[in-house]
């Protein structure tokens, strides 16, 4: 009933002859892990490009690239975390989607060769190898997606050659005066000087400490073997007797002492994940996967006291903007659809395109001189956003002047929220690199999108035969309605409504949205307020609140971060109740009818783990089940029919990493993956149900 067809999103992974300067010639795709080898080189897992990159200590030169997509030794499918053996010239790579660990050998000239693979042949093979640490000739690996009898995850212990020794499924207190601690989706790992293991226990948003036998090592500050109250725990780094937790606070790195006492935070980040101690004094290597960069920061951690805040200094950063034609950066959602025909975009006159590129390059060279070395990270990020915004405006006007990116048929397009590039893109073709910008820059944080075809011309509507596009912004909680401007041949703002807050007419972190087919109301998944909001456009073009329904909780009609919704022809509303791991159904008046689904690992059936997106097509429900990396098809009553699943970064197999808000039209599924930076297209055959 569902098969993979193709994808959108151009891949720019070609490199110059190496060694080469690291700036200006390097596009990264969601980089995660890093480490320092015995010769002082910096290694980076360019995860969605399925390769490893090696830099000098200052990140000024790209020295080597190794690996590509595949299953053979030396090939990868999502290389995730890296670990340098403290004595041997070995690098351990958690090859996540291949469900194994690889050992690579290198020399000072960076001649790299595979030594062995392990973890996929133990009595219970690894299912999601993530964090990895080394102590006294033993390795500990966080097996993120393993599911035990009680749904728990595990740590797996190997010797340094990769021979299986044992596993840890729960953390036990020696005196048994406290309950055991379960592991759920453990990701990053780190060690202190005594060899204690620190676990980013992501499923419970806790930081757990234990020894190599799984015995609890309580923190003196709270008497427990865990630190809670964290925003998110995707990683941990123990550096100079400090615990650094990326995401422990929103857009920050939380800092604790080894006694478990909070010392403060490092500000000025977006979504940092791995922190590696650099060779330079007081310096840290930090990966920002969603910003597609690896950064070198300086900070004196001893300055953090009494829950204080500090900003780091950015010494270097690698990873070019992902803004080339056809390329995406954190693609979040789509609206509309493609025709069955495929084609390519028209080529622009060579001399004009070359002139435009030269002007743009000079502009980028000018503004790139503004952020000087050693700027505070928050200021560097702010300037980057401002200069990026300026260059987007510059490019937009150049395109308008040259007539580039013309919309051949505005009624028949796939509209794309390219959130990381602050723009809407559009295409009428299924070529991977066919998408082109179609709007002035968006406000950072734009996510959900829906197409609204008005039945009557609204006041101020320029092209009533072309659907309006409704875009919600996760950060500002504003909803912007765009219309097609036939003279400019671009999308321009039509109306804006909403504001951040919890009052009925306000929104908080809205995500998905849909249009009621009966009356064209706009329904919004108001995720931060744990409810659904219904708005309506009047003939004068004014947006007014109709109702809200739902509240925080896990009962009937209650939500825990609803992320998306859809409606059938009868006006029934189906909501992806994300953190309750279920689908809820409401009538046209917002009254609860039924629910289906429960928490659990499964690529088939109605067990969900963070069902993130939902769509309705020809009397069927299509659900994107994020953690299970599955697209599941149900009847409207919740009966499971079929599914497609695949975890990884192989574009030829339709694999997924971080799928976001799905669009279904004319039996085709468009599923953006914000980590792989592409849109997978699948074909539905619902007639066989």
C-alpha positions in Angstrom: 0.0 0.0 0.0 3.0 2.4 0.4 6.2 2.4 -1.5 9.1 4.9 -1.7 9.5 6.8 -5.0 12.1 9.6 -4.7 13.3 12.6 -2.7 13.8 16.3 -3.0 16.9 18.1 -1.6 20.2 18.5 -3.4 23.3 16.9 -1.9 26.4 19.0 -1.9 29.1 16.7 -0.5 31.9 17.2 -3.0 35.2 18.3 -1.5 38.3 20.0 -3.1 41.6 18.4 -3.3 42.8 17.9 0.3 44.3 19.4 2.4 42.3 22.6 1.8 41.0 25.5 3.8 38.0 24.4 5.8 35.9 27.5 5.1 34.0 28.2 1.8 34.2 24.6 0.4 32.5 22.5 3.0 28.8 21.8 3.4 28.0 19.7 6.4 24.8 17.7 7.0 23.7 17.3 10.6 27.2 16.6 12.1 27.1 14.8 15.5 30.2 13.2 17.0 33.7 14.5 17.4 37.0 13.5 19.0 40.7 14.3 19.1 43.2 11.6 18.0 46.7 10.9 19.3 48.3 13.4 16.9 46.0 16.2 17.8 43.7 16.0 14.8 40.0 16.8 15.2 37.7 14.1 13.8 34.0 14.9 13.0 31.1 12.6 12.1 29.4 14.3 9.2 26.4 12.1 10.0 23.9 12.6 7.2 26.6 12.6 4.6 27.8 9.2 5.9 31.5 10.2 6.2 34.2 11.3 8.6 36.1 14.5 8.3 39.5 15.3 9.8 40.7 18.8 10.6 43.7 20.4 12.2 43.4 21.5 15.9 42.4 25.1 15.0 39.8 23.9 12.4 41.5 26.0 9.8 42.4 23.1 7.4 40.4 20.1 6.2 42.9 17.4 6.1 41.1 14.2 5.2 37.7 12.7 4.4 36.9 9.0 4.9 34.0 6.7 4.2 30.7 6.8 2.3 27.3 5.2 2.4 27.3 1.4 2.6 27.4 -1.7 4.8 31.0 -2.9 4.2 33.9 -2.2 6.6 34.9 1.5 6.2 31.4 2.4 4.9 28.7 4.0 7.1 25.0 4.6 7.5 24.8 7.5 10.0 28.2 7.5 11.8 27.2 9.0 15.1 29.7 9.2 17.9 33.5 9.0 17.8 36.0 7.9 20.4 39.8 7.9 20.2 41.6 5.0 21.9 43.8 6.5 24.5 46.9 4.4 23.5 46.4 2.9 20.1 45.9 4.8 16.8 42.3 3.7 16.7 39.0 5.5 16.3 35.8 3.9 17.4 32.7 4.9 15.3 29.2 4.1 16.4 27.7 3.3 13.0 24.1 3.7 14.1 21.9 2.7 11.2 24.2 -0.2 10.4 23.7 -1.2 14.1 27.4 -1.8 14.8 30.7 -0.3 16.0 33.6 0.1 13.6 37.3 0.4 14.6 39.4 2.4 12.2 43.2 2.6 12.3 45.1 5.8 11.2 48.7 7.2 11.1 50.1 10.7 11.4 49.6 11.2 7.6 46.0 10.2 8.1 46.1 7.0 6.1 42.9 5.4 7.4 41.8 1.8 7.1 39.1 -0.4 8.8 40.2 -2.8 11.4 37.0 -4.6 12.4 33.3 -4.2 13.0 31.5 -5.5 16.1 28.2 -5.3 18.0 26.0 -6.7 15.3 26.8 -10.4 16.2 26.5 -10.4 20.0 23.8 -12.6 21.5 21.4 -9.7 21.2 22.7 -7.4 18.5 22.9 -3.6 19.0 19.8 -1.8 17.7 20.9 1.9 18.1 24.5 2.3 19.2 24.9 5.9 20.3 27.3 7.2 23.0 30.6 5.3 23.7 33.3 5.6 26.4 36.5 3.8 27.2 38.0 2.8 30.6 40.7 0.3 31.6 40.5 -1.6 28.2 36.7 -1.8 28.2 34.1 0.0 26.1 30.6 1.0 27.2 28.1 1.7 24.5 24.6 3.2 24.9 22.2 1.0 22.9 19.5 3.7 22.5 16.7 1.7 20.7 17.0 -1.6 22.5 13.7 -2.7 24.1 13.8 -5.1 27.1 11.0 -7.0 28.6 9.8 -3.9 30.4 10.5 -1.5 27.6 13.9 -0.5 29.1 17.0 0.3 27.1 20.5 -0.8 28.0 24.3 -0.2 28.1 26.5 -2.9 26.5 30.1 -3.6 27.7 32.8 -4.8 25.4 36.6 -5.2 25.7 38.7 -2.9 23.6 38.7 -5.4 20.7 34.9 -5.5 20.6 34.2 -8.8 22.3 30.9 -8.8 24.2 31.2 -8.9 28.0 27.9 -8.0 29.6 25.0 -5.5 29.6 23.4 -3.1 32.0 19.6 -2.7 31.8 19.0 -0.8 35.0 20.9 1.0 37.7 20.7 -0.6 41.1 21.4 0.9 44.6 23.7 -1.3 46.7 21.7 -0.9 49.8 18.4 -1.4 47.9 16.8 1.5 49.8 15.8 3.2 46.6 14.2 1.8 43.5 16.2 0.7 40.5 16.7 3.3 37.8 15.5 2.3 34.3 17.3 3.4 31.1 15.2 4.9 28.3 16.7 6.1 25.1 20.2 6.6 26.5 22.3 8.7 24.1 25.5 10.4 25.1 28.0 9.0 27.7 31.0 10.4 29.5 33.4 9.4 32.3 35.0 11.1 35.3 38.6 10.5 36.4 37.4 7.6 38.6 35.8 5.8 35.7 32.2 6.5 36.7 29.8 6.5 33.8 27.5 9.5 33.2 24.4 8.7 31.0 22.3 11.1 29.2 19.1 9.2 29.9 17.0 11.0 27.2 13.7 9.2 27.6 13.4 10.5 31.2 15.4 13.7 30.7 17.8 12.8 33.5 21.5 12.5 33.9 22.4 9.1 35.6 25.7 8.1 37.2 26.8 4.5 37.8 29.9 2.2 37.8 30.8 -0.4 35.2 28.7 -3.0 36.9 25.6 -0.9 36.9 25.8 0.1 40.5 24.4 3.5 41.4 26.8 6.3 42.3 24.6 8.9 44.1 25.4 12.6 43.9 26.1 14.1 47.3 23.8 17.1 46.6 20.6 15.1 46.4 21.5 11.6 47.6 20.3 10.1 44.2 22.1 8.6 41.3 20.5 11.0 38.9 20.0 14.7 38.2 16.5 15.6 37.1 14.7 18.9 36.2 16.6 19.1 32.9 15.0 20.4 29.7 16.6 17.8 27.5 19.5 15.4 27.9 20.9 14.3 24.6 24.5 14.2 25.8 26.9 14.9 28.7 30.6 15.8 28.9 32.7 15.5 32.0 35.5 18.0 31.6 37.8 19.2 34.4 35.4 18.0 37.1 32.4 19.8 35.5 29.4 18.2 34.0 28.2 19.9 30.8 24.8 18.9 29.6 23.8 20.2 26.1 20.2 21.1 26.0 19.9 20.8 29.8 18.3 24.2 29.4 16.7 25.5 26.3 19.3 26.8 23.8 22.0 26.4 26.5 24.5 24.0 28.0 23.7 23.4 31.7 26.7 23.0 34.0 26.9 21.0 37.2 29.6 20.0 39.6 30.4 16.3 40.2 28.4 16.6 43.5 25.3 17.2 41.4 25.0 20.9 42.3 24.0 23.2 39.5 26.6 25.9 38.8 25.0 27.7 35.9 24.8 27.6 32.1 26.6 28.5 28.9 24.3 30.7 26.8 24.2 31.5 23.1 23.6 28.1 21.5 20.8 26.7 19.3 20.7 22.9 19.7 24.2 21.7 20.8 24.8 18.0 21.1 28.4 16.9 21.6 31.1 18.6 23.6 34.7 17.5 23.3 37.6 18.9 25.3 40.0 20.6 22.8 43.8 20.7 23.1 43.9 24.4 23.7 43.4 25.5 27.3 39.8 26.3 28.3 38.6 25.3 24.9 35.7 23.1 23.8 34.7 21.6 20.5 30.9 21.8 20.2 28.7 20.3 17.4 25.5 22.1 16.4 23.8 19.5 14.2 20.8 21.6 13.2 23.1 24.6 12.4 25.3 22.2 10.4 28.5 23.3 12.1 31.4 22.4 14.3 32.6 25.2 16.5 35.7 25.8 18.7 34.8 27.8 21.8 36.8 29.3 24.7 35.3 29.4 28.3 36.8 29.4 31.8 34.4 27.0 33.5 35.6 28.0 36.9 33.8 31.4 36.4 30.5 29.5 36.8 29.2 29.9 40.3 25.9 30.3 42.1 23.7 29.4 39.1 25.4 32.1 36.9 25.2 32.5 33.1 28.2 32.8 30.8 28.8 33.3 27.1 31.6 31.5 25.4 34.0 33.0 22.8 33.8 31.5 19.3 37.3 31.0 18.0 36.5 29.1 14.8 33.5 27.5 13.0 33.3 25.1 10.1 30.3 24.3 7.9 29.1 26.6 5.0 25.5 27.8 4.8 23.2 25.2 3.3 21.6 27.8 0.9 22.6 26.7 -2.5 19.9 26.2 -5.2 17.9 23.0 -4.5 19.4 22.6 -1.0 17.4 22.6 2.3 18.3 23.5 5.8 16.0 22.1 8.5 13.1 21.4 6.1 10.0 21.2 8.2 6.8 21.0 6.3 5.1 21.1 2.8 1.8 22.0 1.3 0.3 21.3 -2.1 1.7 18.5 -4.3 3.4 17.5 -7.5 2.0 16.3 -10.8 2.9 12.9 -12.1 5.2 14.4 -14.6 8.9 15.2 -13.8 11.2 17.7 -15.3 13.9 20.2 -14.6 14.0 23.9 -14.0 14.9 26.2 -16.8 18.6 27.2 -17.0 19.3 30.9 -16.5 21.5 32.9 -19.0 25.1 32.0 -18.2 26.5 35.5 -18.0 23.6 36.8 -15.9 23.8 33.9 -13.5 27.6 34.3 -13.2 27.2 38.1 -12.6 24.6 37.4 -9.9 26.9 34.8 -8.2 29.8 37.2 -8.3 27.8 40.0 -6.7 26.4 37.6 -4.1 29.9 36.3 -3.3 31.3 39.8 -2.8 28.4 40.6 -0.5 29.0 37.4 1.5 32.8 38.2 1.7 32.0 41.6 3.0 29.6 40.6 5.7 31.6 37.6 6.7 34.3 40.0 8.0 31.9 41.4 10.6 32.1 38.5 13.1 35.7 38.7 14.3 37.5 35.9 16.1 36.8 35.5 19.8 33.3 37.1 19.7 31.0 35.9 22.4 28.9 33.0 21.0 25.6 34.8 21.5 26.8 37.9 19.5 28.4 35.7 16.9 25.1 33.8 16.4 23.1 37.1 16.4 25.4 38.6 13.7 25.2 35.4 11.7 21.5 35.6 11.7 21.5 39.3 10.8 24.0 38.8 8.0 22.2 35.7 6.8 18.9 37.6 6.8 20.6 40.4 4.8 22.0 38.1 2.2 18.6 36.4 1.9 17.0 39.8 1.1 19.8 40.6 -1.3 19.3 37.3 -3.1 15.6 37.8 -3.2 15.9 41.1 -4.9 18.5 39.8 -7.4 16.1 37.0 -8.3 13.3 39.4 -8.8 15.5 41.7 -11.0 16.6 38.8 -13.2 13.3 37.0 -13.2 14.8 33.8 -11.6 12.7 31.2 -10.0 9.5 32.0 -11.8 6.5 30.0 -10.7 5.2 28.3 -13.9 1.8 27.5 -12.4 1.1 28.8 -8.9 -1.9 26.6 -8.5 0.1 23.4 -9.0 3.2 23.5 -6.7 4.7 21.8 -3.8 5.4 24.6 -1.2 8.2 23.9 1.2 9.1 25.5 4.6 12.9 25.7 4.4 13.1 26.8 8.0 16.8 27.0 8.5 17.1 29.2 5.4 14.1 31.4 6.6 12.3 31.0 3.3 9.5 29.2 1.4 10.6 27.2 -1.6 8.5 25.7 -4.3 8.8 23.1 -7.1 6.5 21.5 -9.7 9.0 18.7 -10.4 10.4 15.7 -8.5 14.1 16.3 -9.4 16.1 16.4 -6.1 17.5 19.9 -6.9 14.4 21.5 -8.4 13.2 23.6 -5.5 13.7 27.3 -5.6 12.9 30.2 -3.2 9.5 31.8 -3.7 9.2 34.4 -0.9 11.0 37.1 1.0 12.8 35.8 4.1 10.6 34.3 6.8 10.9 34.9 10.5 13.2 32.3 12.1 11.1 29.5 13.6 8.6 28.9 10.8 7.4 25.3 10.8 3.9 24.2 9.9 2.1 25.1 6.6 -1.3 24.5 5.1 -2.9 25.4 1.7 -6.2 27.3 1.9 -8.3 27.6 -1.3 -10.9 30.3 -0.6 -14.4 29.9 -2.0 -15.0 33.6 -2.4 -12.6 36.4 -3.0 -11.4 38.0 0.2 -10.7 41.7 0.7 -7.3 42.5 -0.6 -6.8 39.0 -2.2 -4.8 39.5 -5.4 -5.1 36.0 -7.0 -8.2 34.2 -5.7 -7.7 31.2 -7.9 -4.3 30.5 -6.2 -4.6 29.0 -2.6 -3.4 31.0 0.3 -0.6 29.5 2.4 -0.9 29.5 6.1 2.4 29.3 8.0 2.8 29.1 11.8 5.9 30.1 13.7 7.1 27.9 16.6 9.2 30.6 18.2 7.1 33.7 17.9 3.7 31.9 18.0 2.5 34.1 15.1 0.6 32.7 12.1 1.2 34.4 8.7 -1.0 34.0 5.7 0.7 34.4 2.4 -0.8 35.1 -1.0 0.5 34.9 -4.5 1.4 38.2 -6.1 0.9 37.9 -9.9 3.0 40.9 -10.7 6.0 40.1 -8.5 5.5 36.4 -9.2 6.2 35.7 -5.5 4.5 35.0 -2.3 3.8 38.1 -0.1 2.2 38.4 3.4 -1.6 38.8 3.4 -2.5 38.6 7.1 -0.9 37.9 10.5 -2.6 36.7 13.6 -1.9 35.2 17.0 0.5 36.1 19.7 2.5 34.2 22.3 0.7 33.3 25.5 -1.9 31.0 27.1 -5.1 33.0 26.8 -7.7 31.5 24.4 -6.7 33.8 21.5 -3.0 33.2 22.0 -0.7 30.4 20.9 2.4 28.8 22.4 4.8 26.9 20.1 2.3 25.9 17.4 3.3 23.2 15.0 1.1 21.5 12.5 -2.1 22.9 11.1 -4.9 21.9 8.8 -7.9 23.3 7.0 -11.5 22.2 7.8 -13.0 21.0 4.4 -16.5 21.9 5.5 -16.0 25.6 6.3 -12.3 26.4 5.6 -11.5 27.1 9.3 -7.8 27.0 10.2 -7.1 24.4 13.0 -3.8 24.6 14.8 -1.9 22.2 17.0 -1.2 24.6 19.8 1.4 22.3 21.3 2.8 24.5 24.1 -0.7 25.1 25.4 -1.7 21.4 24.9 -4.8 22.2 23.0 -6.3 22.7 19.5 -7.2 26.2 18.3 -9.8 26.9 15.6 -9.6 30.2 13.6 -11.7 31.6 10.8 -11.1 34.2 8.0 -13.9 36.6 7.4 -14.7 38.0 3.9 -12.9 41.1 5.0 -9.8 39.0 5.5 -9.7 39.3 9.3 -8.7 36.2 11.3 -10.8 35.5 14.4 -10.7 32.9 17.0 -13.7 30.4 16.9 -12.8 28.1 19.8 -10.1 26.1 21.6 -10.5 22.6 23.0 -8.3 20.3 25.1 -6.0 20.8 28.0 -2.8 19.3 29.5 -3.2 15.7 30.6 -3.5 12.1 29.5 -7.3 11.6 29.8 -10.0 11.7 27.2 -9.7 14.9 25.2 -6.5 15.9 27.0 -3.1 16.4 25.3 0.6 16.2 25.9 2.2 18.3 23.2 -0.1 17.7 20.2 2.1 18.2 17.2 -0.2 17.8 14.1 -3.8 17.2 13.1 -6.0 16.5 10.1 -9.7 16.3 9.1 -11.8 14.0 7.1 -14.7 15.0 4.8 -17.2 14.8 7.6 -15.3 17.3 9.7 -13.9 14.8 12.2 -10.5 15.9 13.6 -7.7 13.5 14.2 -4.8 14.7 16.4 -1.3 13.3 16.8 -1.1 13.5 20.6 2.7 13.2 20.5 3.9 12.6 24.1 0.8 10.6 25.0 1.8 8.2 22.1 -1.7 8.0 20.6 -4.2 9.4 18.1 -7.3 11.2 19.4 -10.5 11.7 17.4 -13.0 14.6 17.8 -16.2 15.5 16.1 -16.8 18.8 14.2 -17.7 20.5 17.5 -14.5 19.5 19.2 -16.1 16.8 21.3 -14.0 13.7 22.0 -15.0 10.5 20.2 -12.3 8.0 20.7 -8.5 7.3 20.8 -6.2 4.6 19.6 -2.6 3.7 20.1 -0.2 3.1 23.0 3.5 3.6 23.7 5.9 1.0 22.3 8.5 0.1 19.8 6.8 -1.3 16.6 7.0 -0.6 12.9 3.5 -2.1 12.5 0.3 -1.8 14.5 -0.9 0.9 16.8 2.1 1.1 19.1 3.6 4.5 18.8 6.7 6.4 20.1 6.1 10.1 19.5 3.6 10.1 16.6 4.6 13.4 15.1 2.4 13.9 12.1 -0.9 12.8 10.7 -2.8 13.1 7.4 -6.1 11.9 5.9 -6.4 10.5 2.4 -9.3 8.7 0.7 -10.8 7.5 4.0 -7.5 6.5 5.5 -5.2 7.9 8.2 -1.5 8.1 7.6 0.7 8.5 10.7 4.4 9.4 10.9 5.7 7.5 14.0 8.9 9.4 14.7 11.0 7.1 17.0 9.9 4.0 15.1 10.8 5.7 11.8 7.6 4.3 10.3 4.8 5.6 8.2 1.6 3.7 9.2 -1.7 3.5 7.5 -5.0 3.0 9.4 -8.7 3.1 8.7 -10.5 6.1 10.1 -11.6 3.8 13.0 -8.0 3.0 13.9 -7.5 -0.4 12.3 -3.9 -0.9 11.1 -3.5 -1.8 7.5 0.1 -1.3 6.3 3.4 0.5 7.0 6.8 1.6 5.6 9.8 1.8 7.9 13.5 2.5 7.6 16.0 4.1 9.9 19.1 5.6 8.3 20.5 8.1 5.8 20.2 6.2 2.5 18.3 8.4 0.1 17.7 5.5 -2.3 15.8 3.5 0.3 13.5 6.2 1.7 15.1 6.0 5.1 14.3 8.5 7.9 16.1 10.1 10.8 14.0 13.0 12.1 10.8 13.1 10.0 8.6 16.2 10.7 5.3 17.5 9.4 3.8 15.3 6.6 1.7 16.3 3.6 -0.5 13.8 1.6 -2.1 14.8 -1.7 -3.2 12.7 -4.6 -2.0 9.5 -3.0 1.5 10.8 -2.6 3.2 11.3 0.8 5.6 14.2 1.2 7.6 13.7 4.4 10.3 16.3 5.3 13.2 15.0 7.3 14.7 18.0 9.1 17.9 16.1 10.0 18.6 14.6 6.6 17.6 17.9 5.0 15.4 16.2 2.3 11.8 15.5 1.5 11.0 11.8 0.9 8.2 11.1 -1.5 6.1 7.9 -1.2 3.3 6.5 -3.2 0.0 5.2 -1.7 -2.0 2.5 -3.2 -5.1 2.7 -1.1 -7.3 0.8 -3.5 -5.7 -2.5 -2.3 -7.0 -2.1 1.3 
